[in-house]
């Protein structure tokens, strides 16, 4: 079977997503699109891959990118099928951009942003980002996604993922109801409840995408390699709020199993 034909996640991959909180998709977009994206990002930050003496910061952030290479990377047939399988057909919005991009450079200096956390999804108009919120229905976010635009090995600051941590966070969100918990509330104990989770590194070749449950606990880390790491970490946005009349998606199944819910 050719790569163009084999675009569906296997039943095992879907079950792994429910249990572990993520699935790794190799060759989700082409190496050529990845290079086009890197070239644009190099131009955006005013640096060059051929002048490492000018890489003076451990991380430089670029916001949302909506040019063609990024839109095409986020909307390949393989990814659209995976979105359908994990979130539900017709329940997500096709990405019109990708971002943000924390571009990480080899550096002995701490990046200062490498703490464990969950990405919150609504209330983002509040000026204090620690007051941004998440609720047990994951309002405002269908998936957390990691798009690798460069090859990422173990020394290249791969994102650290706590496997199964989404199933710990879901019941912690349940008592907060629709209003949800703030990032400050979620982070109060430093995510100690997930310390026993095994850690996976989000490594892979350029063109790899990790599709993650919205409640997955993850963290950045310092770059100990030689070449900068280019990665986008966008959300997949839901088309609407949770609809109890529809069959539960794998994202919702994971929440229901963790919380013992019947919705």
Secondary structure as UniProt FT lines:
FT   TURN            3..5
FT   HELIX           11..20
FT   STRAND          22..25
FT   TURN            26..27
FT   HELIX           31..45
FT   TURN            49..50
FT   HELIX           52..54
FT   STRAND          59..62
FT   HELIX           68..74
FT   HELIX           77..87
FT   TURN            89..90
FT   STRAND          101..104
FT   TURN            124..125
FT   HELIX           129..131
FT   STRAND          133..134
FT   TURN            136..137
FT   TURN            139..140
FT   STRAND          143..148
FT   TURN            154..155
FT   STRAND          160..162
FT   TURN            163..165
FT   HELIX           166..174
FT   TURN            175..176
FT   HELIX           177..179
FT   STRAND          181..182
FT   HELIX           183..186
FT   TURN            187..191
FT   HELIX           192..194
FT   TURN            195..196
FT   STRAND          199..201
FT   TURN            206..207
FT   STRAND          209..212
FT   TURN            214..215
FT   STRAND          218..219
FT   STRAND          231..232
FT   STRAND          235..236
FT   TURN            244..245
FT   HELIX           250..259
//
